[in-house]
Amino acid sequence: MSATDAPVREVDLAVELAGMRLPNPILTASGCAANGKELHRFFDISGLGAFVTKTVMAAPRSGRGTPRMAETPSGMLNSIGLQGPGIEAFCAEDLPWLAAVGARVLVSVAGGTADEFAAVAAALTSSPGWPAVVGIEVNISCPNVASRGLVFAIDAAASGAVVAAVRAAVPRGIPVFAKLSPDVTDLAAIAQSCVTSGADGLTLINTTLGMAIDVDRMRPHLAGITGGLSGPAIRPIAVRAIWQVRSAMADGRMPTVPIIGVGGVRTGRDALELAAAGAAAIQVGTATFNDPTAPARVRDELAALLRAKGYAAFTDVVGAAHPRAGE
Amino acid sequence: MTTSGMPLWQQPVAVEDAVVLGSRQVGAYRNLAVQAPGIVEHARPGHFVAVAVGGPTSGLLLRRAFSIHRVEQEAVELVVAPHAPGTEWITGRAIGDRLDVVGPLGRPFPLPVDPVPCVLVGGGYGSAPLFWLADELRARGCRVEIVLGAASADRLFGVDQATACADAVTVTTDDGSAGVRGWVSDVLPEVLRRSEAAVVYACGPMAMLRSVTEQATAHGAVAQVAVEEAMACGVGVCMTCVMPVVGRDGRTRMLRSCIDGPTFRGDRVRWDAFGADGICRVPDDCVGAPTGGH
Protein backbone atom coordinates (compact mmCIF):
# COMPACT_ATOMS: atom_id res chain seq x y z
CA MET A 1 0.00 0.00 0.00
CA SER A 2 1.20 3.46 -0.84
CA ALA A 3 1.79 6.56 1.23
CA THR A 4 -1.49 7.97 -0.04
CA ASP A 5 -3.50 5.63 2.17
CA ALA A 6 -3.70 7.95 5.17
CA PRO A 7 -5.32 11.35 4.77
CA VAL A 8 -3.04 14.23 5.59
CA ARG A 9 -4.21 15.61 8.94
CA GLU A 10 -2.78 19.12 9.15
CA VAL A 11 -5.77 20.78 7.47
CA ASP A 12 -9.24 19.98 8.78
CA LEU A 13 -10.83 18.20 5.83
CA ALA A 14 -14.01 17.11 7.60
CA VAL A 15 -17.28 18.07 5.99
CA GLU A 16 -20.94 17.78 6.84
CA LEU A 17 -23.47 17.75 4.01
CA ALA A 18 -27.12 17.71 5.03
CA GLY A 19 -26.23 15.67 8.09
CA MET A 20 -23.81 13.41 6.19
CA ARG A 21 -20.56 13.63 8.17
CA LEU A 22 -17.46 12.70 6.20
CA PRO A 23 -13.79 12.79 7.23
CA ASN A 24 -12.84 14.48 3.96
CA PRO A 25 -14.63 15.89 0.92
CA ILE A 26 -13.27 13.55 -1.79
CA LEU A 27 -15.56 10.87 -3.17
CA THR A 28 -15.53 8.51 -6.11
CA ALA A 29 -17.95 9.30 -8.94
CA SER A 30 -20.71 6.91 -9.84
CA GLY A 31 -19.81 4.62 -12.72
CA CYS A 32 -16.09 5.39 -12.44
CA ALA A 33 -15.22 3.10 -9.55
CA ALA A 34 -17.43 0.00 -10.01
CA ASN A 35 -18.47 -1.12 -6.53
CA GLY A 36 -15.18 -0.85 -4.70
CA LYS A 37 -13.34 -4.15 -4.95
CA GLU A 38 -11.42 -3.13 -8.05
CA LEU A 39 -9.99 0.08 -6.54
CA HIS A 40 -9.41 -1.42 -3.08
CA ARG A 41 -6.43 -3.19 -4.67
CA PHE A 42 -4.85 0.25 -5.15
CA PHE A 43 -5.83 2.19 -2.03
CA ASP A 44 -8.01 1.83 1.05
CA ILE A 45 -11.41 3.06 -0.08
CA SER A 46 -12.47 3.63 3.53
CA GLY A 47 -10.02 6.55 3.51
CA LEU A 48 -12.22 8.48 1.08
CA GLY A 49 -14.92 10.81 2.28
CA ALA A 50 -17.38 8.36 0.81
CA PHE A 51 -17.59 5.74 -1.92
CA VAL A 52 -20.22 6.42 -4.59
CA THR A 53 -21.48 3.20 -6.14
CA LYS A 54 -22.23 2.42 -9.75
CA THR A 55 -25.89 3.22 -10.36
CA VAL A 56 -28.09 0.31 -9.33
CA MET A 57 -31.52 -0.38 -10.78
CA ALA A 58 -34.20 -2.92 -9.86
CA ALA A 59 -33.28 -5.71 -12.30
CA PRO A 60 -29.93 -6.93 -13.63
CA ARG A 61 -28.93 -5.06 -16.78
CA SER A 62 -26.53 -6.15 -19.49
CA GLY A 63 -25.86 -2.61 -20.67
CA ARG A 64 -25.20 -1.89 -24.32
CA GLY A 65 -23.10 -3.55 -26.96
CA THR A 66 -19.58 -2.42 -27.84
CA PRO A 67 -17.79 -0.19 -28.69
CA ARG A 68 -18.87 1.56 -25.51
CA MET A 69 -16.04 4.04 -25.36
CA ALA A 70 -14.29 6.62 -27.52
CA GLU A 71 -11.28 8.65 -26.47
CA THR A 72 -11.72 12.38 -27.08
CA PRO A 73 -9.49 15.40 -26.39
CA SER A 74 -8.89 15.44 -22.61
CA GLY A 75 -11.85 13.19 -22.11
CA MET A 76 -13.90 10.29 -23.33
CA LEU A 77 -17.36 9.32 -24.44
CA ASN A 78 -19.01 6.40 -22.74
CA SER A 79 -22.11 4.49 -23.64
CA ILE A 80 -22.35 1.78 -21.01
CA GLY A 81 -26.12 1.71 -20.54
CA LEU A 82 -26.18 1.30 -16.75
CA GLN A 83 -24.87 -2.28 -16.72
CA GLY A 84 -25.38 -3.70 -13.26
CA PRO A 85 -26.33 -6.67 -11.09
CA GLY A 86 -29.73 -5.36 -9.96
CA ILE A 87 -30.72 -4.29 -6.47
CA GLU A 88 -31.07 -7.80 -5.03
CA ALA A 89 -27.48 -8.83 -5.78
CA PHE A 90 -26.26 -5.35 -4.84
CA CYS A 91 -27.86 -5.62 -1.39
CA ALA A 92 -26.67 -9.20 -0.88
CA GLU A 93 -23.09 -8.83 -2.09
CA ASP A 94 -21.79 -5.38 -3.01
CA LEU A 95 -23.12 -3.27 -0.16
CA PRO A 96 -22.15 -5.74 2.61
CA TRP A 97 -18.62 -5.89 1.17
CA LEU A 98 -18.37 -2.09 1.20
CA ALA A 99 -19.59 -2.10 4.81
CA ALA A 100 -17.09 -4.79 5.76
CA VAL A 101 -14.12 -2.73 4.58
CA GLY A 102 -15.38 0.31 6.48
CA ALA A 103 -16.43 2.46 3.51
CA ARG A 104 -19.05 5.17 3.88
CA VAL A 105 -21.36 4.59 0.96
CA LEU A 106 -23.36 7.01 -1.17
CA VAL A 107 -25.58 4.68 -3.19
CA SER A 108 -26.48 5.80 -6.72
CA VAL A 109 -29.98 4.63 -7.70
CA ALA A 110 -32.00 4.81 -10.90
CA GLY A 111 -35.19 3.52 -12.41
CA GLY A 112 -37.37 3.75 -15.45
CA THR A 113 -40.15 5.27 -13.36
CA ALA A 114 -40.34 7.25 -10.13
CA ASP A 115 -41.74 4.13 -8.45
CA GLU A 116 -38.73 2.05 -9.53
CA PHE A 117 -36.34 4.69 -8.15
CA ALA A 118 -38.22 4.55 -4.84
CA ALA A 119 -38.35 0.76 -4.72
CA VAL A 120 -34.59 0.50 -5.35
CA ALA A 121 -33.85 3.03 -2.60
CA ALA A 122 -36.26 1.35 -0.18
CA ALA A 123 -34.72 -2.08 -0.78
CA LEU A 124 -31.36 -0.83 0.50
CA THR A 125 -32.64 -0.63 4.06
CA SER A 126 -33.01 -4.42 4.24
CA SER A 127 -29.38 -5.05 3.18
CA PRO A 128 -26.94 -6.26 5.84
CA GLY A 129 -24.73 -3.45 4.54
CA TRP A 130 -27.30 -0.70 5.18
CA PRO A 131 -25.42 0.75 8.20
CA ALA A 132 -22.64 1.81 5.80
CA VAL A 133 -25.03 3.94 3.73
CA VAL A 134 -24.55 7.65 4.41
CA GLY A 135 -26.69 8.94 1.57
CA ILE A 136 -28.56 8.26 -1.65
CA GLU A 137 -27.66 9.81 -5.00
CA VAL A 138 -30.60 9.88 -7.40
CA ASN A 139 -29.31 9.45 -10.96
CA ILE A 140 -31.97 11.23 -12.97
CA SER A 141 -29.44 12.37 -15.55
CA CYS A 142 -27.65 9.40 -17.13
CA PRO A 143 -27.67 10.07 -20.87
CA ASN A 144 -27.24 6.38 -21.72
CA VAL A 145 -30.80 5.20 -21.46
CA ALA A 146 -33.10 4.22 -24.29
CA SER A 147 -35.11 7.42 -23.98
CA ARG A 148 -31.98 9.59 -23.98
CA GLY A 149 -32.84 13.14 -24.58
CA LEU A 150 -35.81 12.41 -22.34
CA VAL A 151 -33.91 11.91 -19.08
CA PHE A 152 -35.86 13.01 -16.00
CA ALA A 153 -33.31 15.74 -15.32
CA ILE A 154 -34.33 17.85 -18.32
CA ASP A 155 -37.79 18.40 -16.86
CA ALA A 156 -38.32 20.15 -13.54
CA ALA A 157 -41.60 18.44 -12.71
CA ALA A 158 -40.37 14.93 -13.64
CA SER A 159 -37.18 15.48 -11.63
CA GLY A 160 -39.19 16.64 -8.63
CA ALA A 161 -41.52 13.63 -8.82
CA VAL A 162 -38.60 11.18 -8.75
CA VAL A 163 -36.91 13.00 -5.87
CA ALA A 164 -40.14 13.12 -3.86
CA ALA A 165 -40.68 9.38 -4.34
CA VAL A 166 -37.13 8.53 -3.24
CA ARG A 167 -37.26 10.93 -0.31
CA ALA A 168 -40.44 9.24 0.91
CA ALA A 169 -38.83 5.78 0.59
CA VAL A 170 -35.62 6.57 2.48
CA PRO A 171 -35.45 6.92 6.28
CA ARG A 172 -35.02 10.41 7.73
CA GLY A 173 -31.42 11.13 8.56
CA ILE A 174 -30.20 9.66 5.26
CA PRO A 175 -29.79 12.59 2.87
CA VAL A 176 -30.95 12.34 -0.73
CA PHE A 177 -28.87 14.03 -3.45
CA ALA A 178 -30.25 14.61 -6.95
CA LYS A 179 -27.63 14.26 -9.70
CA LEU A 180 -28.35 16.72 -12.47
CA SER A 181 -27.48 17.05 -16.14
CA PRO A 182 -25.75 20.13 -17.55
CA ASP A 183 -27.71 19.64 -20.80
CA VAL A 184 -30.60 21.92 -19.83
CA THR A 185 -31.64 25.48 -20.50
CA ASP A 186 -32.33 26.56 -16.92
CA LEU A 187 -30.34 24.45 -14.48
CA ALA A 188 -31.38 26.49 -11.44
CA ALA A 189 -35.08 25.83 -12.14
CA ILE A 190 -34.47 22.07 -12.15
CA ALA A 191 -32.30 22.29 -9.06
CA GLN A 192 -35.03 24.28 -7.33
CA SER A 193 -37.68 21.71 -8.21
CA CYS A 194 -35.55 18.91 -6.80
CA VAL A 195 -34.90 20.76 -3.56
CA THR A 196 -38.51 21.81 -3.01
CA SER A 197 -39.47 18.16 -3.70
CA GLY A 198 -37.26 16.99 -0.87
CA ALA A 199 -33.70 16.73 -2.13
CA ASP A 200 -31.29 17.37 0.74
CA GLY A 201 -28.50 18.19 -1.68
CA LEU A 202 -27.47 18.23 -5.34
CA THR A 203 -24.74 16.51 -7.34
CA LEU A 204 -23.50 18.58 -10.27
CA ILE A 205 -22.86 17.38 -13.01
CA ASN A 206 -23.49 14.16 -14.91
CA THR A 207 -21.82 13.67 -18.30
CA THR A 208 -22.86 15.86 -21.19
CA LEU A 209 -24.22 14.22 -24.34
CA GLY A 210 -21.74 13.85 -27.18
CA MET A 211 -20.93 11.78 -30.22
CA ALA A 212 -17.96 10.62 -32.27
CA ILE A 213 -17.85 9.20 -35.77
CA ASP A 214 -15.43 6.53 -36.95
CA VAL A 215 -14.45 7.98 -40.32
CA ASP A 216 -12.62 4.79 -41.31
CA ARG A 217 -15.74 2.67 -40.94
CA MET A 218 -17.93 5.69 -41.70
CA ARG A 219 -20.40 5.01 -38.91
CA PRO A 220 -20.98 6.28 -35.35
CA HIS A 221 -18.05 5.17 -33.20
CA LEU A 222 -20.21 4.00 -30.29
CA ALA A 223 -22.62 1.08 -30.60
CA GLY A 224 -25.08 3.26 -28.69
CA ILE A 225 -24.46 6.09 -31.21
CA THR A 226 -24.36 8.88 -28.60
CA GLY A 227 -22.53 8.84 -25.29
CA GLY A 228 -21.74 10.83 -22.19
CA LEU A 229 -18.69 13.10 -22.40
CA SER A 230 -16.52 13.17 -19.28
CA GLY A 231 -13.01 14.03 -18.20
CA PRO A 232 -11.05 17.28 -17.86
CA ALA A 233 -12.66 18.53 -21.08
CA ILE A 234 -15.94 19.12 -19.20
CA ARG A 235 -14.50 20.65 -16.02
CA PRO A 236 -15.42 24.20 -17.09
CA ILE A 237 -19.02 23.03 -17.57
CA ALA A 238 -19.04 21.59 -14.04
CA VAL A 239 -17.60 24.80 -12.61
CA ARG A 240 -20.24 26.83 -14.47
CA ALA A 241 -23.10 24.59 -13.29
CA ILE A 242 -21.98 24.65 -9.66
CA TRP A 243 -21.52 28.42 -9.85
CA GLN A 244 -24.97 29.00 -11.33
CA VAL A 245 -26.80 26.90 -8.75
CA ARG A 246 -24.79 28.27 -5.85
CA SER A 247 -25.57 31.79 -7.10
CA ALA A 248 -29.29 30.95 -7.25
CA MET A 249 -29.09 29.87 -3.62
CA ALA A 250 -27.20 33.01 -2.59
CA ASP A 251 -29.73 35.20 -4.40
CA GLY A 252 -32.60 33.56 -2.56
CA ARG A 253 -34.03 32.06 -5.74
CA MET A 254 -33.99 28.61 -4.15
CA PRO A 255 -33.30 27.08 -0.75
CA THR A 256 -29.65 26.60 0.15
CA VAL A 257 -28.49 22.97 0.16
CA PRO A 258 -25.05 21.41 -0.15
CA ILE A 259 -23.66 20.77 -3.64
CA ILE A 260 -21.43 17.81 -4.49
CA GLY A 261 -19.25 18.84 -7.42
CA VAL A 262 -18.16 16.40 -10.13
CA GLY A 263 -16.75 16.82 -13.60
CA GLY A 264 -13.20 16.61 -14.89
CA VAL A 265 -11.34 16.65 -11.58
CA ARG A 266 -7.86 15.22 -12.05
CA THR A 267 -5.78 17.03 -9.41
CA GLY A 268 -6.14 18.63 -5.99
CA ARG A 269 -6.12 22.00 -7.70
CA ASP A 270 -9.09 20.95 -9.85
CA ALA A 271 -10.96 19.90 -6.71
CA LEU A 272 -10.21 23.28 -5.15
CA GLU A 273 -11.67 24.99 -8.23
CA LEU A 274 -14.98 23.13 -7.88
CA ALA A 275 -15.02 23.88 -4.15
CA ALA A 276 -14.42 27.57 -4.80
CA ALA A 277 -17.39 27.53 -7.18
CA GLY A 278 -19.53 26.17 -4.38
CA ALA A 279 -19.00 22.42 -4.04
CA ALA A 280 -19.02 21.15 -0.45
CA ALA A 281 -17.61 17.81 -1.58
CA ILE A 282 -15.98 16.68 -4.81
CA GLN A 283 -16.16 13.44 -6.77
CA VAL A 284 -13.29 12.07 -8.85
CA GLY A 285 -14.49 10.20 -11.93
CA THR A 286 -12.81 9.68 -15.28
CA ALA A 287 -9.37 10.55 -13.86
CA THR A 288 -9.57 7.15 -12.13
CA PHE A 289 -9.34 5.44 -15.53
CA ASN A 290 -6.05 7.24 -16.13
CA ASP A 291 -4.75 6.75 -12.58
CA PRO A 292 -6.43 4.11 -10.40
CA THR A 293 -5.15 5.91 -7.29
CA ALA A 294 -6.67 9.24 -8.39
CA PRO A 295 -9.35 9.64 -5.67
CA ALA A 296 -6.81 9.14 -2.87
CA ARG A 297 -4.20 11.23 -4.67
CA VAL A 298 -6.62 14.13 -5.24
CA ARG A 299 -7.56 14.03 -1.54
CA ASP A 300 -3.91 14.29 -0.52
CA GLU A 301 -3.09 16.94 -3.13
CA LEU A 302 -6.05 19.01 -1.95
CA ALA A 303 -4.91 18.79 1.65
CA ALA A 304 -1.37 19.82 0.71
CA LEU A 305 -2.64 22.70 -1.44
CA LEU A 306 -4.92 24.01 1.31
CA ARG A 307 -2.04 23.83 3.78
CA ALA A 308 0.27 25.65 1.37
CA LYS A 309 -2.33 28.38 0.91
CA GLY A 310 -2.76 28.75 4.67
CA TYR A 311 -6.32 27.50 5.04
CA ALA A 312 -7.17 25.83 8.32
CA ALA A 313 -10.14 23.92 7.01
CA PHE A 314 -11.57 22.75 3.72
CA THR A 315 -14.89 24.38 4.60
CA ASP A 316 -13.16 27.77 4.36
CA VAL A 317 -12.91 27.43 0.57
CA VAL A 318 -16.42 26.20 -0.23
CA GLY A 319 -17.96 28.92 -2.40
CA ALA A 320 -14.97 31.16 -1.71
CA ALA A 321 -14.89 32.56 -5.25
CA HIS A 322 -18.39 34.00 -4.90
CA PRO A 323 -18.87 37.60 -3.78
CA ARG A 324 -19.40 37.75 -0.04
CA ALA A 325 -22.61 39.24 1.32
CA GLY A 326 -22.30 43.00 1.55
CA GLU A 327 -19.54 43.28 -1.03
CA MET B 1 3.10 -18.42 -7.29
CA THR B 2 -0.49 -18.30 -8.39
CA THR B 3 -2.90 -15.73 -7.06
CA SER B 4 -5.91 -16.70 -9.13
CA GLY B 5 -7.73 -18.21 -6.16
CA MET B 6 -7.66 -14.94 -4.23
CA PRO B 7 -10.54 -12.45 -4.14
CA LEU B 8 -9.93 -9.64 -6.60
CA TRP B 9 -9.25 -6.96 -4.00
CA GLN B 10 -6.50 -9.08 -2.42
CA GLN B 11 -4.71 -9.87 -5.68
CA PRO B 12 -1.38 -8.09 -5.86
CA VAL B 13 -1.05 -5.27 -8.36
CA ALA B 14 1.62 -2.63 -8.82
CA VAL B 15 1.61 0.91 -10.18
CA GLU B 16 5.12 1.37 -11.53
CA ASP B 17 6.88 4.54 -12.65
CA ALA B 18 8.97 2.25 -14.79
CA VAL B 19 12.29 3.16 -16.41
CA VAL B 20 12.63 2.02 -20.02
CA LEU B 21 15.56 -0.39 -20.07
CA GLY B 22 15.43 -1.42 -23.70
CA SER B 23 13.73 -0.53 -26.96
CA ARG B 24 14.25 -2.23 -30.27
CA GLN B 25 12.43 -2.52 -33.56
CA VAL B 26 11.18 -5.99 -34.47
CA GLY B 27 9.65 -5.88 -37.93
CA ALA B 28 6.69 -3.49 -37.76
CA TYR B 29 6.70 -3.51 -33.95
CA ARG B 30 8.59 -2.05 -31.02
CA ASN B 31 9.79 -4.37 -28.27
CA LEU B 32 10.06 -2.36 -25.02
CA ALA B 33 11.59 -3.55 -21.75
CA VAL B 34 10.67 -1.60 -18.61
CA GLN B 35 11.88 -1.98 -15.04
CA ALA B 36 8.85 -3.10 -13.05
CA PRO B 37 9.82 -5.51 -10.27
CA GLY B 38 6.41 -5.24 -8.60
CA ILE B 39 4.78 -6.53 -11.76
CA VAL B 40 7.39 -9.19 -12.48
CA GLU B 41 6.92 -10.74 -9.06
CA HIS B 42 3.37 -11.90 -9.75
CA ALA B 43 3.17 -12.01 -13.56
CA ARG B 44 2.09 -15.18 -15.38
CA PRO B 45 1.70 -15.88 -19.12
CA GLY B 46 -1.55 -14.28 -20.29
CA HIS B 47 -1.44 -11.39 -17.81
CA PHE B 48 -1.44 -7.89 -19.27
CA VAL B 49 -0.39 -4.40 -18.22
CA ALA B 50 -2.09 -1.04 -18.74
CA VAL B 51 0.16 1.81 -19.84
CA ALA B 52 -0.65 5.51 -19.43
CA VAL B 53 0.13 7.83 -22.34
CA GLY B 54 1.81 11.21 -22.36
CA GLY B 55 2.48 11.94 -18.71
CA PRO B 56 0.31 13.38 -15.91
CA THR B 57 -1.02 16.33 -17.94
CA SER B 58 -1.69 14.36 -21.11
CA GLY B 59 -4.93 14.91 -22.99
CA LEU B 60 -4.96 11.20 -23.88
CA LEU B 61 -6.46 9.84 -20.68
CA LEU B 62 -7.09 6.20 -21.42
CA ARG B 63 -4.61 3.45 -20.69
CA ARG B 64 -3.43 1.14 -23.44
CA ALA B 65 -3.43 -2.58 -22.65
CA PHE B 66 -0.58 -4.88 -23.71
CA SER B 67 -0.07 -8.53 -22.93
CA ILE B 68 3.21 -9.25 -21.18
CA HIS B 69 5.66 -10.62 -23.75
CA ARG B 70 7.97 -12.00 -21.10
CA VAL B 71 9.65 -11.13 -17.82
CA GLU B 72 13.39 -11.12 -17.27
CA GLN B 73 14.79 -10.38 -13.80
CA GLU B 74 13.13 -7.02 -12.94
CA ALA B 75 12.04 -6.21 -16.49
CA VAL B 76 8.65 -6.56 -18.14
CA GLU B 77 8.73 -6.74 -21.94
CA LEU B 78 5.93 -5.49 -24.17
CA VAL B 79 5.35 -5.53 -27.92
CA VAL B 80 3.69 -2.39 -29.23
CA ALA B 81 2.37 -1.64 -32.72
CA PRO B 82 2.42 2.12 -33.36
CA HIS B 83 -0.84 2.88 -35.16
CA ALA B 84 -2.23 6.02 -33.49
CA PRO B 85 -0.90 8.94 -31.42
CA GLY B 86 -1.13 7.04 -28.12
CA THR B 87 0.81 3.98 -29.22
CA GLU B 88 3.21 6.19 -31.18
CA TRP B 89 3.99 8.07 -27.96
CA ILE B 90 4.67 4.77 -26.20
CA THR B 91 6.92 3.40 -28.96
CA GLY B 92 8.76 6.73 -28.97
CA ARG B 93 10.01 6.30 -25.40
CA ALA B 94 13.78 6.13 -25.27
CA ILE B 95 15.96 4.16 -22.90
CA GLY B 96 15.96 5.99 -19.55
CA ASP B 97 12.50 7.52 -20.11
CA ARG B 98 9.69 6.49 -17.82
CA LEU B 99 6.40 4.71 -18.44
CA ASP B 100 3.46 4.58 -16.01
CA VAL B 101 2.58 0.88 -16.01
CA VAL B 102 -0.08 -0.94 -13.96
CA GLY B 103 -0.08 -4.71 -13.64
CA PRO B 104 -0.20 -7.60 -13.66
CA LEU B 105 -3.85 -7.49 -14.74
CA GLY B 106 -6.42 -10.03 -15.87
CA ARG B 107 -6.52 -13.80 -15.69
CA PRO B 108 -3.47 -15.66 -17.00
CA PHE B 109 -3.72 -18.70 -19.27
CA PRO B 110 -4.91 -21.76 -17.37
CA LEU B 111 -2.31 -24.52 -17.68
CA PRO B 112 -3.17 -28.20 -18.15
CA VAL B 113 -2.62 -30.50 -15.19
CA ASP B 114 -1.34 -33.33 -17.41
CA PRO B 115 1.48 -33.16 -19.99
CA VAL B 116 -0.85 -33.02 -23.00
CA PRO B 117 0.10 -31.80 -26.50
CA CYS B 118 -0.64 -28.09 -27.02
CA VAL B 119 -0.85 -25.83 -30.06
CA LEU B 120 -0.23 -22.08 -29.66
CA VAL B 121 -1.59 -19.73 -32.33
CA GLY B 122 -0.63 -16.07 -32.68
CA GLY B 123 -1.93 -13.49 -35.12
CA GLY B 124 0.40 -10.54 -35.74
CA TYR B 125 1.94 -9.25 -32.50
CA GLY B 126 -0.78 -11.13 -30.63
CA SER B 127 1.85 -13.85 -30.46
CA ALA B 128 3.76 -11.80 -27.84
CA PRO B 129 2.83 -13.89 -24.76
CA LEU B 130 2.99 -17.29 -26.44
CA PHE B 131 6.72 -17.99 -26.15
CA TRP B 132 6.72 -17.53 -22.40
CA LEU B 133 3.64 -19.74 -22.29
CA ALA B 134 5.43 -22.35 -24.42
CA ASP B 135 8.33 -22.45 -21.95
CA GLU B 136 5.90 -23.04 -19.08
CA LEU B 137 4.05 -25.76 -20.96
CA ARG B 138 7.22 -27.59 -21.97
CA ALA B 139 8.46 -27.38 -18.38
CA ARG B 140 5.31 -29.36 -17.55
CA GLY B 141 6.16 -31.96 -20.17
CA CYS B 142 3.72 -30.74 -22.82
CA ARG B 143 4.69 -31.05 -26.48
CA VAL B 144 4.23 -27.59 -28.02
CA GLU B 145 3.61 -26.56 -31.61
CA ILE B 146 3.38 -22.88 -32.55
CA VAL B 147 1.50 -21.39 -35.50
CA LEU B 148 2.21 -17.74 -36.35
CA GLY B 149 0.24 -15.78 -38.92
CA ALA B 150 0.23 -12.20 -40.17
CA ALA B 151 -0.60 -10.09 -43.20
CA SER B 152 3.05 -9.96 -44.28
CA ALA B 153 6.51 -11.02 -43.08
CA ASP B 154 7.20 -7.72 -41.27
CA ARG B 155 4.01 -8.13 -39.24
CA LEU B 156 4.97 -11.55 -37.89
CA PHE B 157 6.34 -11.47 -34.38
CA GLY B 158 8.64 -13.99 -32.76
CA VAL B 159 9.43 -16.56 -35.44
CA ASP B 160 12.97 -16.95 -34.06
CA GLN B 161 11.70 -17.31 -30.51
CA ALA B 162 9.11 -19.84 -31.63
CA THR B 163 11.81 -21.94 -33.26
CA ALA B 164 13.78 -21.86 -30.02
CA CYS B 165 10.93 -22.77 -27.68
CA ALA B 166 8.58 -25.05 -29.64
CA ASP B 167 8.77 -28.59 -30.97
CA ALA B 168 7.46 -27.41 -34.36
CA VAL B 169 6.63 -24.05 -35.94
CA THR B 170 4.33 -23.19 -38.85
CA VAL B 171 4.22 -19.70 -40.37
CA THR B 172 1.55 -18.20 -42.62
CA THR B 173 1.30 -14.81 -44.31
CA ASP B 174 -1.60 -13.42 -46.30
CA ASP B 175 0.75 -12.31 -49.09
CA GLY B 176 3.08 -15.30 -49.00
CA SER B 177 6.11 -13.15 -48.03
CA ALA B 178 6.97 -15.74 -45.37
CA GLY B 179 5.87 -19.31 -44.76
CA VAL B 180 2.64 -20.65 -46.22
CA ARG B 181 0.49 -18.20 -48.18
CA GLY B 182 -2.86 -17.94 -46.42
CA TRP B 183 -4.35 -17.74 -42.95
CA VAL B 184 -3.60 -19.73 -39.82
CA SER B 185 -6.99 -21.39 -40.29
CA ASP B 186 -5.67 -22.90 -43.55
CA VAL B 187 -2.94 -24.83 -41.74
CA LEU B 188 -4.41 -25.34 -38.27
CA PRO B 189 -6.53 -28.47 -38.98
CA GLU B 190 -3.44 -30.37 -40.15
CA VAL B 191 -1.37 -29.11 -37.16
CA LEU B 192 -4.12 -30.18 -34.75
CA ARG B 193 -4.38 -33.60 -36.38
CA ARG B 194 -0.69 -34.45 -36.42
CA SER B 195 0.01 -33.01 -32.96
CA GLU B 196 -3.07 -34.65 -31.39
CA ALA B 197 -3.51 -31.37 -29.52
CA ALA B 198 -5.66 -31.34 -26.38
CA VAL B 199 -5.42 -27.59 -25.78
CA VAL B 200 -5.14 -24.73 -28.26
CA TYR B 201 -4.02 -21.33 -26.99
CA ALA B 202 -4.59 -18.33 -29.24
CA CYS B 203 -4.09 -14.56 -29.20
CA GLY B 204 -4.93 -12.20 -32.01
CA PRO B 205 -7.84 -10.56 -33.80
CA MET B 206 -11.40 -11.62 -32.94
CA ALA B 207 -12.04 -13.23 -36.33
CA MET B 208 -8.96 -15.41 -35.92
CA LEU B 209 -9.92 -16.40 -32.36
CA ARG B 210 -13.33 -17.42 -33.61
CA SER B 211 -11.98 -19.68 -36.35
CA VAL B 212 -9.36 -21.17 -34.01
CA THR B 213 -12.13 -21.96 -31.53
CA GLU B 214 -14.25 -23.61 -34.22
CA GLN B 215 -11.35 -25.70 -35.50
CA ALA B 216 -10.18 -26.68 -32.02
CA THR B 217 -13.70 -27.70 -31.05
CA ALA B 218 -14.12 -29.74 -34.23
CA HIS B 219 -10.87 -31.50 -33.38
CA GLY B 220 -12.01 -32.18 -29.81
CA ALA B 221 -9.51 -29.80 -28.20
CA VAL B 222 -10.16 -27.01 -25.71
CA ALA B 223 -9.48 -23.50 -27.03
CA GLN B 224 -8.14 -20.89 -24.61
CA VAL B 225 -8.22 -17.49 -26.28
CA ALA B 226 -6.82 -14.13 -25.14
CA VAL B 227 -8.96 -11.31 -26.54
CA GLU B 228 -7.86 -7.83 -27.57
CA GLU B 229 -10.82 -5.66 -26.52
CA ALA B 230 -10.51 -1.90 -26.33
CA MET B 231 -10.19 -0.84 -22.70
CA ALA B 232 -10.26 2.54 -20.98
CA CYS B 233 -8.86 1.59 -17.57
CA GLY B 234 -7.73 -2.04 -17.64
CA VAL B 235 -8.52 -2.45 -13.93
CA GLY B 236 -12.24 -3.23 -13.97
CA VAL B 237 -13.93 0.09 -13.24
CA CYS B 238 -14.92 1.53 -16.63
CA MET B 239 -17.11 -1.34 -17.97
CA THR B 240 -16.14 -0.62 -21.59
CA CYS B 241 -14.26 -3.87 -22.45
CA VAL B 242 -17.21 -6.20 -21.98
CA MET B 243 -18.13 -9.11 -24.23
CA PRO B 244 -20.83 -11.78 -24.09
CA VAL B 245 -19.57 -14.99 -22.49
CA VAL B 246 -21.51 -18.08 -21.39
CA GLY B 247 -21.05 -18.98 -17.72
CA ARG B 248 -21.04 -22.39 -16.04
CA ASP B 249 -24.77 -21.98 -15.48
CA GLY B 250 -25.27 -21.82 -19.25
CA ARG B 251 -26.33 -18.16 -19.15
CA THR B 252 -24.68 -15.39 -21.15
CA ARG B 253 -23.40 -12.29 -19.39
CA MET B 254 -21.52 -9.20 -20.56
CA LEU B 255 -18.18 -9.86 -18.83
CA ARG B 256 -15.24 -7.49 -18.50
CA SER B 257 -12.32 -8.80 -20.53
CA CYS B 258 -9.93 -7.01 -18.13
CA ILE B 259 -11.19 -8.87 -15.03
CA ASP B 260 -12.86 -12.06 -16.24
CA GLY B 261 -10.45 -12.28 -19.20
CA PRO B 262 -8.50 -11.51 -21.25
CA THR B 263 -8.29 -15.30 -21.44
CA PHE B 264 -11.57 -17.12 -21.99
CA ARG B 265 -12.44 -20.63 -23.05
CA GLY B 266 -13.15 -20.11 -26.72
CA ASP B 267 -16.32 -22.20 -26.65
CA ARG B 268 -17.75 -19.88 -23.97
CA VAL B 269 -17.49 -16.73 -26.10
CA ARG B 270 -20.61 -15.72 -28.00
CA TRP B 271 -18.91 -15.21 -31.36
CA ASP B 272 -22.34 -14.81 -32.98
CA ALA B 273 -22.62 -11.41 -31.30
CA PHE B 274 -19.60 -9.93 -33.12
CA GLY B 275 -20.51 -8.30 -36.42
CA ALA B 276 -18.27 -7.61 -39.38
CA ASP B 277 -18.95 -3.91 -38.73
CA GLY B 278 -16.84 -3.98 -35.55
CA ILE B 279 -19.90 -3.82 -33.33
CA CYS B 280 -20.65 -6.46 -30.70
CA ARG B 281 -24.36 -6.67 -29.95
CA VAL B 282 -25.90 -7.88 -26.71
CA PRO B 283 -27.45 -11.31 -27.38
CA ASP B 284 -31.19 -11.41 -26.70
CA ASP B 285 -30.72 -14.24 -24.18
CA CYS B 286 -28.02 -12.34 -22.23
CA VAL B 287 -28.77 -11.77 -18.53
CA GLY B 288 -30.41 -8.34 -18.30
CA ALA B 289 -30.57 -7.89 -22.07
CA PRO B 290 -32.45 -4.78 -23.14
CA THR B 291 -36.09 -5.22 -23.88
CA GLY B 292 -36.89 -1.68 -24.91
CA GLY B 293 -33.24 -0.69 -25.40
CA HIS B 294 -30.60 0.42 -22.88
Interface residues (C-beta under 8 A of the other chain):
Chain A: S2 G31 C32 A33 A34 G36 K37 E38 L39 H40 R41 F42 K54 A59 P60 R61 S62 G63 R64 G65 T66 P67 R68 M69 E71 P73 S74 G75 M76 N78 I80 G81 L82 Q83 G84 G86 V101 N144 V145 A146 D214 R217 R219 A223 G224 G231 P232 T286 A287 T288 F289 N290 D291 P292 T293
Chain B: P7 L8 W9 Q10 Q11 P12 V13 V15 A52 P56 S58 G59 L60 L61 L62 R63 G86 D100 V102 E229 A230 A232 C233 V235 G236 V237 C238 M239 T240 C241 V242 M243 R253 M254 I259 A273 D277 G278 I279 C280 R281 V282 C286 V287 G288 A289 P290 G292 G293 H294
